[in-house]
Amino acid sequence: MSQTDKVKTIESLHRTHTGKSSDKYASYLTVYDAIFPAYQDKPVVVLEIGVQNGGSLEVWSEYFSNAEKIIGCDIDPKCSGLSYADKRIHVVVGDINVEDTFRAITTLSPDFDIIIDDASHISDNIIRTFLIYFPLLKPGGIYVVEDTHTMYWPDYQGGVTRQTTAHAFFKLFVDLINYEHWRDDLSLESLFAAFPAGCLQPFLKEGWVESIGFHNSLVIVHKAMSPSHSKLGERVIVGTEAVVCPEMMDRKGDTGAG
């Protein structure tokens, strides 16, 4: 990749794109340019759920110029007419959460570096899709849910006080990530009690969620490199002078908060 290619941003590529149309809010582009550069030159596999007119797949293929595959999935039969000169781009037509579609996608690739859910934006579908496809992320991968402003709209099973929206589900991940600090006080089953039992999948119990970020209309979930609920790590205390609080030197190398 040339030096000129290296400075290309998702925002610049999206705004200057002239092929198939793509629809993204400006703030998304800024977030993507913050979280995706580490993947830009790698042979990634990207799955985008919901492609509409197909332009975003072209933008991803240009930004991830060394990508192995760019896979799009859409329920609209018209998407079967989308064609690309770039042989790395594949389009699967079907409901993302049915077995035939799952099989078609995983035949193209059994795992992914980046998954972007830009599909129905309905809470139950968002949660179900996440539970099915997050396990297919490679360790260290990124899962994105777009257009989560619909979580405030009743027609999308949303509402600011509703306790079972996709937003409410993902907000529990803040506590999930910090489980090591309260694990003796409450069970994970109790934490997720507002949701069906099947929502507490094994990968959540195992600690595969490394971090979660909330932006306006975006949720970003990072997958851990290895499963663990002990995420705080050792206490790293440096220096040799501790005049104000000398007892802190005794905590060097401790694990866990305290």
N, C-alpha and C positions, 0 to 999 in steps of 0.2 A: 504494500500500500504506500502510495506517495505521501509526502508531507502535506500536500494540498488536501488529499483525501482525509488525513488524520484530523484536520480541524473542522470537518463537516459536522454540523450539529443536527439533531432531529428537528429542531425548530427551523433551521434554514432549509433543510431538505423538504419539510412539509410545506413551508410557505412558498417555495419555488417549484413545487411539484406540478407537472403538466400532464401526467398520464391519467389513469383512472382516478376518480375523485375520492377524497378522504376527508373525514369530518372529525376534528379534534379541537377541544378548547385550548386556548393559548397557554393556560396555566399547566396543562398536562405536559406540553412540550418542554416547559422549563423543568418540571420534575424529572422527565425522562432524560434530559441532558445532564441531570445531577446523578442519576442512578445507573445509567447504562454504559458510560464510557469504558468501564473495566471490561466490558464484553465486546466492545466495538470491533476489535481486531481478531476475535477468537472464532473458532468454527462452531458457533452456537446453533442450537435448534430452537426456533421460536414458534409458539402456538398462539394464534390470535383467534378468539372465539367471538364471532360476529364480525363480518368483513364488509357487509353492505355492498358498495360499488367496487371494492377491492383495491382502492388506491393505497391504503395503509400498508398492504403487503409489499407494494413496490417501494414505499418509503423504508420499510424495515430492511428490505433486501439491499437497498443502496447504503443505508447506514451500517448494517452488519455485512460489510462487503465480503467477509470470509465465512459467512454463515454456511452451515452444512445444508440446512433446510429451513424454509419459512412456510409454515402450515397454517392455513386459514380454514375455519369451519363456520358455516352459516346454515340456518334452517330454511332459508328462502330458496326454492328450486331455481329461481332465475340465476343464482350464483353458479349454477352448473355451466353457464355460458361464459364465465370469466376464463380468459386464457392469457398466458404470460410467455414471453420469449425466454425469460429467466427460468431454466429448468429446475432451479432450487425451490421455486414457489409451487405449492400444491394447495388445492381447494377441495375440501370434503363437504358435501352437502348433506345435512341431516341434523336432527336434534342431538345436541352435544351430550345429553345425558341418557341416551338409549344405547343398548349393547352394540348394535350394528355400527353406529357412528364411532363409538369408543374403539371398536375393533379396527375400523378403517383408519382411524388416526394413529393408533398404536402400531399398526402394520407399517405405516410410514416412518414412525420413530417410537421406540419404547419409552423414551424419556426426553425431558426438555430442560433448557437453561432458563427460559423466560416464558411465562404464560400470561396472556392478557385477556381478561373477560370483558368484552364489550358487547354482550349478547342481549338477553331479554331485559335485564335490569330489575327483574322481579325478585324479591327477597328469597323466596324458597328456592328458586332456580340458582341464584348466586351461591347460596349455601351448599346446595347439592353439588353443583359444579366444582366448587372448591374442594369438597370432601372427596370427590372422585379423582380430580386431576392434580391436586397438590402433592399426593404421594408420587406422582410421575416426575416431579421436579428433581433435577440432580441436586446433590448436596451443595449448598451455597446459592441455589437458584432464586429467582424473583417471581412472585405471583402478584399480578396487578388486577384490581377491579376498578373499572371506569364507570363514570356517571352515577355515582352513589348518591347524588342529590335526589334521585328517585326514591330513596329511602324515607323521604319526607312526604311522599305522595300516596294517598290511599289506593289509587288504582294499581300501584306497584307493591302492595302489601306494606306500605310505609306509614309513617306517622311519628312525630317527634317524641311522643310518650309511649309508643308501642314497644313492648319488651321483646319481641321476636323478629325484629327486622334483621337484615344482614348486617347493618351497622351495629346493632346490639350484640350480635354474635361475635363480630370482630373486636368489639370493645372488650370482651371477656379475655382476649388474648393479652391485654396488658397485665391482667392478673395471672394468666397462664405462664407468661414469661417469668414472672416473679414468684412462681409456685414454691421455690425453695424456702421462702420467708414465711409462708403461712400453711405449709403442707400438713402440719400437726393440728391445725384448727378446723379445717374444712376439707371435704373430698372434692375431687374434680367433678364427680357426678353431681354434687350439690351446686357447684359453680355453674354448670351448664343445665341446671334443672328446668329452666324455662323452655328448653329445646328438646325435641325428641331424643330418646336415648341413643339412636344411631348417629347423632351429630358428634358425640364424643368418640371419634374414631381412634384406633390404636396409635396413629402417628401423633395425635395430640397428647395422649397419655405418655408417650415415649419422650416428648420434648423436642420434636423436630422444628417447632416454630422458634426461630432465633430472635426476630424482631418484627414490629409492626409499625407502620407510619400512616397517619391520617392527614390528608390534604383536602382542600375543597373539592368534593366529588371524586376523590381517589382514595383507595386503600392499597397500601403496598405491604406485602408480607414476604419476609426473607426466610428462606429455609436454612436451618443450621447445617454445618459441615458434618456433624454427627449428633445423634440424639442425646439430650441430657437436660435435666432440670436444675443442674448445678451450673448456672451461667455466670455467677458473680466472679468466680475465680479467686486466686489467692490475693491477700492484702499486700500490696507492694509498697513498702516503706523504705525510703532511701535517706541518706545523710547520717551523720554521727552525732549531731548536737540536737538535744531535745530538752531545752531548759524549761520551757513553759509546760510541756506535757510529757515528762520523761517516761511515763508508763506506756505510752504508745509504742515504744520500742519493743515491748514484750509481745506486741500483736503482729510483728513481722512474720509473714508467711501464713497467717491464719486464713482459713477458708470460711466463707459465709459472713454475714453481717454481724455486727456486735460492737 
